[in-house]
Amino acid sequence: MVTGRGGELVLRRDGSAFEVIANGVFLMDTRNGESERLLVTGAADRLTPGATILIGGLGVGFSLRAALDHPNVGSVVVVEREAAVIEWNRDGPLRSVHGDALADPRVRVVEADLVAWLRSTLSAGERFDALCLDIDNGPEWTVTEGNAELYGESGVDGLARLLHPGGVLAVWSAGAAPSFTERLRARFADVRTVDVPVPRGEPDVLWFARS
């Protein structure tokens, strides 16, 4: 257990799997990762070679590994606010989960709060070909209260302005969020949703939005 920027963080082993728990709330594990991988590959499939991708939330590294393995991805910026999560992935037990992906020279890891970092990045004029966001359990179940603004009308508008023309916004959720779908459709010309079945409960949901 460690005390992170958002409170108590635990990396727990359950058999051959690892689980990440934040303030007593289950966040993710290493058992499958299908939807986390599809978040990135679904976005990258819509891009051309050499694409720049931002991944919001390092997690257990599934999304990063999928990005590096995709032929259209040229470079990846990963924004993760918790130093412990970065350490678990870089030199700790999660390193083996993704084949030491953080050591890849195409990767830049930024330790920062995503909402604040995106705001400063927008002001600085940096843009991406894809934004892949997996920092909460979904638009309607945010682990960190401040993250909710990302999914509101002004947040969606800001995300759209961080994209190059033709860029893709991809968002992961542990469940459906119809109001978020409507906000995306009000801002993007093409919005697709993908349901990904999971062993228990509602399917995970992915959104892919493109201007």
N, CA, C and O of each residue as an XYZ file, in Angstrom:
844
protein
N       0.834     -1.197      0.000
C       0.000      0.000      0.000
C       0.870      1.248      0.000
O       1.882      1.309      0.698
N       0.467      2.249     -0.793
C       1.160      3.532     -0.806
C       0.112      4.632     -0.768
O      -1.052      4.404     -1.094
N       0.531      5.824     -0.368
C      -0.338      6.987     -0.411
C       0.026      7.813     -1.636
O       1.118      8.376     -1.717
N      -0.889      7.880     -2.578
C      -0.656      8.602     -3.817
C      -1.346      9.949     -3.816
O      -1.881     10.388     -2.798
N      -1.329     10.598     -4.963
C      -1.962     11.917     -5.079
C      -3.465     11.841     -4.890
O      -4.092     12.802     -4.445
N      -4.046     10.689     -5.233
C      -5.491     10.544     -5.117
C      -5.931      9.746     -3.912
O      -7.111      9.419     -3.783
N      -4.989      9.420     -3.013
C      -5.332      8.644     -1.829
C      -4.583      7.329     -1.767
O      -3.466      7.216     -2.270
N      -5.201      6.335     -1.148
C      -4.560      5.049     -0.928
C      -4.543      4.212     -2.208
O      -5.566      4.053     -2.874
N      -3.370      3.682     -2.536
C      -3.201      2.819     -3.705
C      -2.636      1.474     -3.269
O      -1.708      1.406     -2.463
N      -3.210      0.408     -3.814
C      -2.751     -0.931     -3.482
C      -2.555     -1.726     -4.766
O      -3.432     -1.752     -5.630
N      -1.413     -2.367     -4.884
C      -1.186     -3.360     -5.928
C      -1.248     -4.713     -5.243
O      -0.396     -5.045     -4.418
N      -2.261     -5.488     -5.592
C      -2.527     -6.741     -4.897
C      -2.389     -7.916     -5.862
O      -2.821     -7.846     -7.012
N      -1.785     -8.989     -5.376
C      -1.651    -10.192     -6.192
C      -2.762    -11.161     -5.828
O      -3.033    -11.406     -4.653
N      -3.409    -11.713     -6.866
C      -4.454    -12.709     -6.678
C      -4.147    -13.863     -7.623
O      -4.518    -13.828     -8.796
N      -3.463    -14.891     -7.106
C      -3.001    -15.970     -7.954
C      -1.935    -15.461     -8.908
O      -0.924    -14.908     -8.476
N      -2.154    -15.642    -10.190
C      -1.196    -15.156    -11.185
C      -1.508    -13.744    -11.648
O      -0.757    -13.178    -12.443
N      -2.604    -13.161    -11.167
C      -3.038    -11.831    -11.614
C      -2.671    -10.757    -10.597
O      -2.489    -11.036     -9.412
N      -2.566     -9.519    -11.087
C      -2.391     -8.348    -10.240
C      -3.637     -7.481    -10.327
O      -4.272     -7.389    -11.377
N      -3.978     -6.851     -9.215
C      -5.123     -5.940     -9.152
C      -4.656     -4.599     -8.604
O      -3.811     -4.543     -7.711
N      -5.214     -3.520     -9.147
C      -4.943     -2.180     -8.645
C      -6.212     -1.665     -7.976
O      -7.283     -1.625     -8.581
N      -6.066     -1.272     -6.713
C      -7.182     -0.790     -5.901
C      -6.883      0.644     -5.474
O      -5.790      0.929     -4.984
N      -7.840      1.543     -5.655
C      -7.675      2.942     -5.252
C      -8.740      3.300     -4.234
O      -9.933      3.258     -4.533
N      -8.305      3.654     -3.021
C      -9.230      4.013     -1.947
C     -10.318      2.956     -1.765
O     -11.487      3.278     -1.553
N      -9.915      1.707     -1.852
C     -10.845      0.609     -1.649
C     -11.695      0.260     -2.856
O     -12.493     -0.676     -2.796
N     -11.539      1.007     -3.970
C     -12.340      0.770     -5.176
C     -11.487      0.041     -6.211
O     -10.396      0.494     -6.558
N     -11.989     -1.089     -6.699
C     -11.270     -1.832     -7.738
C     -11.169     -0.989     -8.999
O     -12.169     -0.444     -9.468
N      -9.963     -0.880     -9.550
C      -9.763     -0.135    -10.787
C      -9.532     -1.050    -11.977
O     -10.199     -0.905    -13.001
N      -8.596     -1.996    -11.863
C      -8.235     -2.826    -13.006
C      -7.426     -4.023    -12.534
O      -6.971     -4.086    -11.392
N      -7.261     -4.969    -13.450
C      -6.404     -6.108    -13.152
C      -5.736     -6.580    -14.435
O      -5.955     -6.014    -15.506
N      -4.925     -7.614    -14.318
C      -4.163     -8.112    -15.467
C      -4.762     -9.397    -16.037
O      -4.076    -10.119    -16.761
N      -6.008     -9.694    -15.731
C      -6.585    -10.965    -16.153
C      -6.915    -11.016    -17.641
O      -6.785    -12.068    -18.268
N      -7.337     -9.898    -18.207
C      -7.763     -9.940    -19.603
C      -7.215     -8.747    -20.376
O      -6.238     -8.881    -21.113
N      -7.834     -7.589    -20.214
C      -7.355     -6.387    -20.887
C      -7.835     -6.225    -22.317
O      -7.327     -5.372    -23.044
N      -8.816     -7.041    -22.738
C      -9.279     -6.967    -24.130
C      -9.784     -5.577    -24.482
O      -9.402     -5.022    -25.512
N     -10.638     -5.009    -23.639
C     -11.213     -3.712    -23.983
C     -10.175     -2.599    -23.912
O     -10.242     -1.645    -24.686
N      -9.205     -2.709    -22.987
C      -8.150     -1.698    -22.903
C      -7.276     -1.708    -24.160
O      -6.864     -0.655    -24.647
N      -7.002     -2.895    -24.674
C      -6.233     -2.994    -25.914
C      -7.039     -2.467    -27.101
O      -6.512     -1.749    -27.951
N      -8.314     -2.828    -27.149
C      -9.165     -2.398    -28.251
C      -9.340     -0.881    -28.263
O      -9.516     -0.287    -29.327
N      -9.294     -0.256    -27.093
C      -9.371      1.205    -27.020
C      -8.323      1.839    -27.929
O      -8.612      2.788    -28.658
N      -7.111      1.308    -27.878
C      -6.002      1.865    -28.662
C      -5.999      1.346    -30.093
O      -5.843      2.127    -31.032
N      -6.169      0.052    -30.270
C      -6.117     -0.486    -31.627
C      -7.276      0.033    -32.476
O      -7.115      0.264    -33.675
N      -8.435      0.215    -31.861
C      -9.568      0.766    -32.598
C      -9.312      2.182    -33.065
O      -9.740      2.567    -34.153
N      -8.613      2.969    -32.247
C      -8.246      4.327    -32.654
C      -7.157      4.290    -33.713
O      -7.253      4.984    -34.725
N      -6.122      3.486    -33.492
C      -4.989      3.438    -34.420
C      -5.389      2.896    -35.786
O      -4.807      3.288    -36.798
N      -6.369      2.006    -35.832
C      -6.850      1.484    -37.112
C      -7.408      2.587    -38.006
O      -7.444      2.442    -39.227
N      -7.840      3.687    -37.398
C      -8.433      4.791    -38.136
C      -7.403      5.850    -38.540
O      -7.758      6.877    -39.119
N      -6.131      5.597    -38.232
C      -5.074      6.568    -38.481
C      -4.118      6.078    -39.566
O      -4.236      4.957    -40.062
N      -3.172      6.943    -39.921
C      -2.149      6.580    -40.897
C      -0.820      6.380    -40.175
O      -0.657      6.852    -39.050
N       0.147      5.680    -40.811
C       1.435      5.413    -40.146
C       2.136      6.672    -39.666
O       2.082      7.722    -40.307
N       2.798      6.538    -38.516
C       3.503      7.661    -37.903
C       2.661      8.470    -36.938
O       3.077      9.546    -36.510
N       1.496      7.979    -36.593
C       0.562      8.726    -35.749
C       1.104      8.955    -34.342
O       1.824      8.127    -33.784
N       0.734     10.098    -33.795
C       1.065     10.429    -32.406
C      -0.169     10.168    -31.547
O      -1.263     10.648    -31.845
N       0.024      9.404    -30.482
C      -1.100      9.005    -29.638
C      -0.844      9.418    -28.193
O       0.255      9.253    -27.664
N      -1.874      9.952    -27.578
C      -1.848     10.224    -26.142
C      -2.684      9.168    -25.450
O      -3.825      8.920    -25.841
N      -2.121      8.542    -24.418
C      -2.864      7.609    -23.582
C      -3.018      8.235    -22.207
O      -2.030      8.520    -21.529
N      -4.244      8.444    -21.808
C      -4.528      8.991    -20.490
C      -4.763      7.861    -19.511
O      -5.801      7.200    -19.553
N      -3.798      7.636    -18.628
C      -3.878      6.547    -17.664
C      -3.027      5.370    -18.083
O      -3.309      4.719    -19.088
N      -1.974      5.092    -17.308
C      -1.070      3.987    -17.640
C      -1.650      2.641    -17.259
O      -1.501      1.661    -17.989
N      -2.318      2.595    -16.105
C      -2.916      1.340    -15.663
C      -1.890      0.230    -15.518
O      -0.844      0.417    -14.896
N      -2.193     -0.928    -16.093
C      -1.271     -2.065    -16.044
C      -0.519     -2.223    -17.359
O       0.122     -3.248    -17.588
N      -0.594     -1.213    -18.226
C       0.213     -1.183    -19.441
C      -0.378     -1.864    -20.656
O       0.284     -1.928    -21.693
N      -1.608     -2.380    -20.574
C      -2.207     -3.051    -21.723
C      -2.362     -2.104    -22.916
O      -2.032     -2.464    -24.046
N      -2.862     -0.898    -22.661
C      -3.095      0.054    -23.748
C      -1.782      0.476    -24.393
O      -1.688      0.571    -25.616
N      -0.775      0.725    -23.576
C       0.524      1.132    -24.112
C       1.118      0.028    -24.976
O       1.624      0.302    -26.064
N       1.063     -1.211    -24.510
C       1.604     -2.313    -25.300
C       0.896     -2.423    -26.647
O       1.534     -2.633    -27.678
N      -0.423     -2.280    -26.629
C      -1.196     -2.360    -27.867
C      -0.810     -1.243    -28.827
O      -0.745     -1.459    -30.037
N      -0.555     -0.055    -28.298
C      -0.154      1.067    -29.151
C       1.191      0.791    -29.808
O       1.349      0.999    -31.011
N       2.145      0.329    -29.039
C       3.484      0.093    -29.571
C       3.506     -1.037    -30.595
O       4.365     -1.060    -31.476
N       2.575     -1.964    -30.484
C       2.524     -3.093    -31.411
C       1.759     -2.773    -32.693
O       1.735     -3.583    -33.619
N       1.135     -1.595    -32.751
C       0.321     -1.255    -33.923
C       1.176     -0.562    -34.978
O       1.936      0.346    -34.642
N       1.073     -0.966    -36.250
C       1.936     -0.393    -37.292
C       1.700      1.080    -37.592
O       2.563      1.733    -38.180
N       0.555      1.613    -37.202
C       0.275      3.023    -37.490
C       0.792      3.987    -36.427
O       0.742      5.202    -36.616
N       1.285      3.459    -35.319
C       1.689      4.318    -34.199
C       3.174      4.657    -34.292
O       4.029      3.772    -34.340
N       3.463      5.967    -34.317
C       4.852      6.420    -34.372
C       5.411      6.787    -33.016
O       6.581      6.527    -32.735
N       4.578      7.398    -32.159
C       5.031      7.794    -30.826
C       3.843      7.850    -29.886
O       2.699      8.041    -30.301
N       4.149      7.676    -28.595
C       3.101      7.619    -27.580
C       3.492      8.491    -26.393
O       4.610      8.397    -25.887
N       2.578      9.330    -25.955
C       2.712     10.046    -24.689
C       1.727      9.422    -23.701
O       0.534      9.326    -23.987
N       2.222      9.005    -22.552
C       1.371      8.441    -21.509
C       1.343      9.405    -20.333
O       2.391      9.768    -19.799
N       0.154      9.817    -19.931
C       0.009     10.711    -18.783
C      -0.581      9.919    -17.621
O      -1.692      9.397    -17.716
N       0.163      9.833    -16.535
C      -0.251      9.076    -15.346
C       0.082      9.904    -14.118
O       1.224     10.332    -13.951
N      -0.879     10.130    -13.274
C      -0.646     11.031    -12.137
C       0.039     10.352    -10.954
O       0.637     11.030    -10.119
N      -0.039      9.033    -10.871
C       0.476      8.343     -9.695
C       1.889      7.802     -9.934
O       2.099      6.945    -10.792
N       2.834      8.306     -9.177
C       4.224      7.857     -9.303
C       4.350      6.361     -9.035
O       5.166      5.684     -9.660
N       3.544      5.842     -8.104
C       3.617      4.418     -7.769
C       3.212      3.555     -8.955
O       3.821      2.512     -9.196
N       2.201      3.971     -9.694
C       1.756      3.205    -10.858
C       2.853      3.177    -11.918
O       3.096      2.145    -12.545
N       3.511      4.313    -12.113
C       4.633      4.356    -13.059
C       5.747      3.420    -12.609
O       6.310      2.681    -13.417
N       6.058      3.453    -11.329
C       7.134      2.609    -10.798
C       6.780      1.126    -10.908
O       7.630      0.313    -11.270
N       5.528      0.769    -10.597
C       5.113     -0.630    -10.714
C       5.260     -1.129    -12.143
O       5.558     -2.302    -12.369
N       5.050     -0.237    -13.110
C       5.157     -0.613    -14.518
C       6.588     -0.567    -15.040
O       6.961     -1.364    -15.901
N       7.382      0.353    -14.530
C       8.739      0.530    -15.059
C       9.720     -0.479    -14.471
O      10.481     -1.104    -15.209
N       9.708     -0.640    -13.159
C      10.684     -1.515    -12.504
C      10.050     -2.545    -11.575
O      10.757     -3.342    -10.957
N       8.729     -2.532    -11.473
C       8.054     -3.424    -10.548
C       7.433     -4.628    -11.226
O       7.798     -4.966    -12.353
N       6.502     -5.276    -10.552
C       5.941     -6.540    -11.054
C       5.105     -6.408    -12.316
O       4.906     -7.399    -13.019
N       4.607     -5.204    -12.629
C       3.797     -5.056    -13.842
C       4.646     -4.978    -15.107
O       4.125     -5.057    -16.219
N       5.934     -4.826    -14.932
C       6.836     -4.723    -16.082
C       6.723     -5.927    -17.005
O       6.775     -5.786    -18.227
N       6.568     -7.104    -16.425
C       6.489     -8.323    -17.231
C       5.160     -8.454    -17.967
O       5.062     -9.202    -18.940
N       4.138     -7.734    -17.511
C       2.810     -7.823    -18.123
C       2.836     -7.295    -19.560
O       2.155     -7.828    -20.435
N       3.633     -6.236    -19.797
C       3.642     -5.579    -21.114
C       5.008     -5.608    -21.787
O       5.255     -4.854    -22.728
N       5.886     -6.468    -21.314
C       7.175     -6.602    -21.968
C       8.051     -5.369    -21.889
O       8.728     -5.015    -22.854
N       8.036     -4.711    -20.728
C       8.901     -3.543    -20.498
C       8.628     -2.436    -21.514
O       9.554     -1.863    -22.088
N       7.348     -2.144    -21.727
C       6.956     -1.169    -22.744
C       7.470      0.240    -22.447
O       7.697      1.018    -23.374
N       7.657      0.576    -21.182
C       8.094      1.934    -20.856
C       9.529      2.202    -21.302
O       9.950      3.356    -21.377
N      10.280      1.142    -21.597
C      11.656      1.323    -22.053
C      11.739      1.622    -23.549
O      12.812      1.954    -24.053
N      10.632      1.508    -24.253
C      10.628      1.757    -25.691
C      10.924      3.232    -25.962
O      10.299      4.093    -25.343
N      11.854      3.554    -26.863
C      12.211      4.953    -27.113
C      11.090      5.787    -27.720
O      11.182      7.014    -27.747
N      10.052      5.152    -28.197
C       8.911      5.894    -28.749
C       7.975      6.409    -27.668
O       7.019      7.125    -27.967
N       8.238      6.053    -26.415
C       7.325      6.370    -25.311
C       7.853      7.523    -24.470
O       9.027      7.556    -24.101
N       6.960      8.473    -24.171
C       7.261      9.525    -23.196
C       6.224      9.434    -22.084
O       5.025      9.547    -22.341
N       6.677      9.233    -20.858
C       5.778      9.132    -19.712
C       5.786     10.456    -18.950
O       6.842     10.974    -18.589
N       4.605     10.985    -18.716
C       4.461     12.244    -17.990
C       3.724     11.969    -16.682
O       2.605     11.457    -16.693
N       4.345     12.305    -15.566
C       3.680     12.173    -14.272
C       2.931     13.466    -13.990
O       3.529     14.473    -13.610
N       1.619     13.429    -14.179
C       0.813     14.649    -14.030
C      -0.660     14.284    -13.950
O      -1.077     13.215    -14.396
N      -1.430     15.178    -13.379
C      -2.885     15.055    -13.420
C      -3.335     15.315    -14.850
O      -2.986     16.344    -15.427
N      -4.098     14.409    -15.424
C      -4.433     14.501    -16.842
C      -5.225     15.768    -17.165
O      -4.943     16.431    -18.163
N      -6.205     16.110    -16.342
C      -7.038     17.273    -16.638
C      -6.195     18.541    -16.702
O      -6.324     19.328    -17.640
N      -5.336     18.741    -15.712
C      -4.480     19.930    -15.697
C      -3.478     19.905    -16.839
O      -3.211     20.932    -17.463
N      -2.923     18.723    -17.111
C      -1.922     18.621    -18.176
C      -2.531     18.897    -19.543
O      -1.919     19.573    -20.370
N      -3.727     18.383    -19.786
C      -4.390     18.640    -21.062
C      -4.686     20.125    -21.244
O      -4.575     20.660    -22.346
N      -5.058     20.772    -20.167
C      -5.348     22.205    -20.240
C      -4.102     22.982    -20.640
O      -4.169     23.860    -21.501
N      -2.974     22.671    -20.027
C      -1.738     23.381    -20.355
C      -1.248     23.008    -21.750
O      -0.687     23.846    -22.456
N      -1.456     21.762    -22.149
C      -1.042     21.316    -23.474
C      -1.850     22.008    -24.559
O      -1.309     22.383    -25.600
N      -3.138     22.177    -24.316
C      -3.990     22.888    -25.266
C      -3.516     24.323    -25.430
O      -3.463     24.844    -26.544
N      -3.174     24.956    -24.323
C      -2.684     26.337    -24.376
C      -1.359     26.430    -25.122
O      -1.088     27.425    -25.795
N      -0.527     25.385    -25.002
C       0.785     25.384    -25.648
C       0.712     25.043    -27.131
O       1.689     25.217    -27.860
N      -0.446     24.557    -27.579
C      -0.624     24.272    -28.995
C      -0.232     22.877    -29.443
O      -0.206     22.605    -30.643
N       0.077     21.979    -28.502
C       0.421     20.614    -28.899
C      -0.848     19.866    -29.299
O      -1.893     20.011    -28.664
N      -0.743     19.057    -30.369
C      -1.894     18.311    -30.857
C      -1.517     16.850    -31.091
O      -0.339     16.514    -31.213
N      -2.536     15.983    -31.152
C      -2.327     14.555    -31.306
C      -3.233     14.005    -32.397
O      -4.240     14.612    -32.762
N      -2.849     12.840    -32.909
C      -3.704     12.154    -33.871
C      -4.784     11.330    -33.183
O      -5.834     11.062    -33.768
N      -4.529     10.932    -31.954
C      -5.533     10.196    -31.183
C      -5.355     10.463    -29.704
O      -4.235     10.581    -29.208
N      -6.467     10.557    -29.012
C      -6.500     10.644    -27.553
C      -7.227      9.398    -27.057
O      -8.381      9.172    -27.422
N      -6.579      8.599    -26.243
C      -7.158      7.369    -25.714
C      -7.237      7.496    -24.198
O      -6.217      7.463    -23.511
N      -8.443      7.641    -23.686
C      -8.625      7.957    -22.268
C      -9.183      6.775    -21.489
O     -10.244      6.239    -21.810
N      -8.446      6.385    -20.460
C      -8.859      5.288    -19.577
C      -8.372      5.633    -18.179
O      -7.461      4.994    -17.652
N      -8.986      6.647    -17.585
C      -8.514      7.121    -16.275
C      -9.529      6.895    -15.166
O      -9.224      7.128    -13.996
N     -10.716      6.450    -15.509
C     -11.771      6.237    -14.530
C     -12.503      4.953    -14.875
O     -12.100      4.208    -15.769
N     -13.592      4.709    -14.146
C     -14.463      3.601    -14.517
C     -15.503      4.010    -15.546
O     -16.368      3.211    -15.905
N     -15.428      5.252    -16.025
C     -16.326      5.713    -17.068
C     -16.803      7.130    -16.830
O     -16.593      7.681    -15.750
N     -17.452      7.737    -17.838
C     -17.917      9.126    -17.717
C     -18.862      9.367    -16.553
O     -18.919     10.475    -16.021
N     -19.601      8.348    -16.154
C     -20.579      8.522    -15.077
C     -20.142      7.849    -13.773
O     -20.924      7.741    -12.829
N     -18.886      7.401    -13.732
C     -18.355      6.762    -12.511
C     -16.883      7.140    -12.402
O     -15.997      6.317    -12.634
N     -16.640      8.388    -12.048
C     -15.269      8.887    -11.972
C     -14.690      8.609    -10.598
O     -15.312      8.900     -9.577
N     -13.506      8.050    -10.583
C     -12.819      7.752     -9.329
C     -12.351      9.040     -8.666
O     -12.393      9.173     -7.443
N     -11.905      9.988     -9.486
C     -11.460     11.286     -8.992
C     -12.466     12.340     -9.411
O     -12.776     12.465    -10.596
N     -12.980     13.098     -8.453
C     -14.063     14.043     -8.727
C     -13.707     15.032     -9.835
O     -14.550     15.335    -10.679
N     -12.488     15.532     -9.846
C     -12.096     16.529    -10.836
C     -12.092     16.021    -12.262
O     -12.127     16.813    -13.205
N     -12.049     14.699    -12.433
C     -12.033     14.142    -13.788
C     -13.367     14.286    -14.495
O     -13.432     14.168    -15.719
N     -14.437     14.538    -13.745
C     -15.767     14.606    -14.352
C     -15.849     15.685    -15.421
O     -16.609     15.546    -16.380
N     -15.079     16.759    -15.272
C     -15.157     17.842    -16.258
C     -14.694     17.410    -17.641
O     -15.081     18.022    -18.636
N     -13.868     16.361    -17.724
C     -13.424     15.863    -19.032
C     -14.599     15.410    -19.883
O     -14.570     15.534    -21.107
N     -15.632     14.885    -19.237
C     -16.728     14.257    -19.952
C     -17.916     15.196    -20.169
O     -18.896     14.815    -20.809
N     -17.837     16.405    -19.646
C     -18.887     17.384    -19.858
C     -18.754     18.072    -21.203
O     -17.841     17.772    -21.973
N     -19.648     18.981    -21.483
C     -19.664     19.652    -22.791
C     -18.368     20.413    -23.063
O     -17.795     20.298    -24.146
N     -17.906     21.190    -22.080
C     -16.671     21.953    -22.290
C     -15.467     21.030    -22.357
O     -14.513     21.300    -23.087
N     -15.507     19.935    -21.593
C     -14.406     18.978    -21.640
C     -14.297     18.304    -22.988
O     -13.199     18.167    -23.527
N     -15.421     17.881    -23.539
C     -15.430     17.245    -24.858
C     -14.938     18.224    -25.921
O     -14.203     17.840    -26.830
N     -15.339     19.478    -25.807
C     -14.878     20.486    -26.766
C     -13.369     20.665    -26.682
O     -12.699     20.775    -27.709
N     -12.825     20.694    -25.460
C     -11.388     20.826    -25.287
C     -10.628     19.635    -25.849
O      -9.567     19.800    -26.453
N     -11.167     18.435    -25.652
C     -10.532     17.237    -26.194
C     -10.512     17.284    -27.717
O      -9.517     16.919    -28.343
N     -11.600     17.729    -28.300
C     -11.666     17.824    -29.761
C     -10.618     18.789    -30.298
O     -10.038     18.547    -31.357
N     -10.372     19.871    -29.585
C      -9.405     20.867    -30.046
C      -7.960     20.399    -29.877
O      -7.045     21.013    -30.426
N      -7.745     19.321    -29.126
C      -6.405     18.752    -28.977
C      -6.037     17.798    -30.112
O      -4.911     17.305    -30.175
N      -6.982     17.545    -30.998
C      -6.769     16.593    -32.079
C      -6.388     17.283    -33.383
O      -6.893     18.362    -33.696
N      -5.498     16.656    -34.136
C      -5.256     17.073    -35.510
C      -6.530     16.824    -36.318
O      -7.363     16.013    -35.914
N      -6.693     17.509    -37.457
C      -7.842     17.206    -38.323
C      -7.900     15.720    -38.662
O      -6.897     15.115    -39.041
N      -9.091     15.143    -38.519
C      -9.248     13.714    -38.761
C      -8.826     12.840    -37.602
O      -8.843     11.614    -37.714
N      -8.446     13.450    -36.484
C      -8.006     12.690    -35.320
C      -9.154     11.975    -34.626
O     -10.327     12.231    -34.895
N      -8.783     11.071    -33.723
C      -9.759     10.198    -33.072
C      -9.706     10.371    -31.557
O      -8.634     10.356    -30.953
N     -10.875     10.536    -30.961
C     -11.010     10.492    -29.505
C     -11.582      9.138    -29.136
O     -12.664      8.774    -29.598
N     -10.861      8.382    -28.301
C     -11.316      7.062    -27.846
C     -11.429      7.096    -26.325
O     -10.514      7.549    -25.637
N     -12.551      6.617    -25.809
C     -12.816      6.660    -24.368
C     -13.300      5.296    -23.905
O     -14.132      4.666    -24.559
N     -12.766      4.837    -22.755
C     -13.141      3.552    -22.158
C     -14.106      3.772    -21.002
O     -14.006      4.765    -20.283
N     -15.037      2.844    -20.828
C     -15.958      2.903    -19.701
C     -16.338      1.505    -19.263
O     -16.367      0.576    -20.069
N     -16.630      1.361    -17.976
C     -17.098      0.077    -17.442
C     -18.596     -0.109    -17.641
O     -19.152     -1.120    -17.213
N     -19.259      0.851    -18.284
C     -20.690      0.737    -18.529
C     -21.175      1.818    -19.469
O     -20.436      2.745    -19.803
N     -22.418      1.694    -19.894
C     -22.995      2.649    -20.833
C     -23.168      4.027    -20.185
O     -23.326      4.148    -18.970
N     -23.133      5.057    -21.031
C     -23.341      6.445    -20.575
C     -24.011      7.209    -21.709
O     -23.339      7.932    -22.444
N     -25.337      7.061    -21.865
C     -26.047      7.655    -23.000
C     -25.867      9.168    -23.121
O     -25.766      9.690    -24.231
N     -25.827      9.872    -21.998
C     -25.677     11.329    -22.075
C     -24.318     11.718    -22.641
O     -24.204     12.714    -23.356
N     -23.278     10.931    -22.324
C     -21.956     11.196    -22.883
C     -21.958     10.939    -24.392
O     -21.337     11.680    -25.153
N     -22.655      9.890    -24.815
C     -22.775      9.617    -26.249
C     -23.387     10.805    -26.970
O     -22.925     11.185    -28.046
N     -24.414     11.389    -26.392
C     -25.070     12.538    -27.018
C     -24.145     13.746    -27.080
O     -24.158     14.488    -28.062
N     -23.342     13.950    -26.039
C     -22.397     15.072    -26.076
C     -21.360     14.873    -27.185
O     -20.991     15.823    -27.875
N     -20.900     13.648    -27.347
C     -19.954     13.374    -28.427
C     -20.592     13.634    -29.786
O     -19.955     14.222    -30.660
N     -21.820     13.213    -29.976
C     -22.495     13.392    -31.262
C     -22.764     14.855    -31.573
O     -22.886     15.235    -32.737
N     -22.856     15.671    -30.540
C     -23.050     17.099    -30.764
C     -21.764     17.784    -31.212
O     -21.808     18.885    -31.762
N     -20.618     17.141    -30.981
C     -19.322     17.772    -31.284
C     -18.588     17.092    -32.434
O     -17.812     17.746    -33.130
N     -18.813     15.788    -32.652
C     -18.091     15.026    -33.673
C     -19.048     14.532    -34.745
O     -20.211     14.232    -34.473
N     -18.538     14.452    -35.967
C     -19.366     14.017    -37.089
C     -19.602     12.511    -37.076
O     -20.657     12.044    -37.505
N     -18.623     11.749    -36.584
C     -18.701     10.285    -36.617
C     -18.435      9.745    -35.223
O     -17.328      9.894    -34.706
N     -19.423      9.125    -34.611
C     -19.291      8.563    -33.263
C     -19.736      7.104    -33.303
O     -20.866      6.804    -33.688
N     -18.849      6.203    -32.907
C     -19.164      4.779    -32.858
C     -19.001      4.283    -31.419
O     -18.096      4.711    -30.702
N     -19.878      3.386    -31.014
C     -19.733      2.748    -29.708
C     -19.535      1.248    -29.928
O     -20.104      0.653    -30.843
N     -18.717      0.663    -29.068
C     -18.438     -0.774    -29.128
C     -18.632     -1.362    -27.741
O     -18.019     -0.904    -26.777
N     -19.473     -2.364    -27.638
C     -19.652     -3.091    -26.384
C     -18.694     -4.282    -26.359
O     -18.616     -5.045    -27.322
N     -17.973     -4.433    -25.262
C     -17.031     -5.529    -25.115
C     -17.482     -6.394    -23.939
O     -17.384     -5.952    -22.794
N     -17.971     -7.611    -24.182
C     -18.451     -8.466    -23.090
C     -17.350     -8.756    -22.075
O     -16.178     -8.904    -22.424
N     -17.760     -8.832    -20.811
C     -16.844     -9.172    -19.730
C     -17.437    -10.363    -18.971
O     -18.632    -10.634    -19.086
N     -16.610    -11.074    -18.198
C     -17.113    -12.280    -17.523
C     -18.296    -12.036    -16.607
O     -19.184    -12.882    -16.500
N     -18.317    -10.868    -15.932
C     -19.414    -10.573    -15.008
C     -19.900     -9.156    -15.221
O     -19.095     -8.258    -15.473
N     -21.201     -8.937    -15.125
C     -21.765     -7.600    -15.161
C     -21.949     -7.053    -16.575
O     -21.902     -7.783    -17.564
N     -22.161     -5.732    -16.627
C     -22.381     -5.053    -17.898
C     -21.128     -5.118    -18.775
O     -20.011     -5.220    -18.269
N     -21.326     -5.057    -20.095
C     -20.159     -4.991    -20.977
C     -19.381     -3.691    -20.770
O     -19.954     -2.667    -20.397
N     -18.079     -3.744    -21.015
C     -17.317     -2.509    -21.127
C     -17.779     -1.799    -22.396
O     -18.237     -2.436    -23.345
N     -17.654     -0.470    -22.401
C     -18.082      0.322    -23.555
C     -16.925      1.192    -24.024
O     -16.236      1.813    -23.215
N     -16.719      1.230    -25.332
C     -15.714      2.090    -25.943
C     -16.409      3.051    -26.885
O     -17.332      2.673    -27.607
N     -15.959      4.301    -26.875
C     -16.419      5.291    -27.847
C     -15.258      5.665    -28.764
O     -14.131      5.849    -28.304
N     -15.535      5.775    -30.050
C     -14.561      6.272    -31.028
C     -15.235      7.429    -31.767
O     -16.209      7.237    -32.495
N     -14.698      8.630    -31.565
C     -15.301      9.831    -32.153
C     -14.299     10.514    -33.066
O     -13.123     10.650    -32.732
N     -14.787     10.944    -34.233
C     -13.922     11.562    -35.223
C     -14.651     12.718    -35.907
O     -15.837     12.614    -36.219
N     -13.947     13.802    -36.133
C     -14.559     14.962    -36.790
C     -14.835     14.679    -38.255
O     -15.349     15.544    -38.964
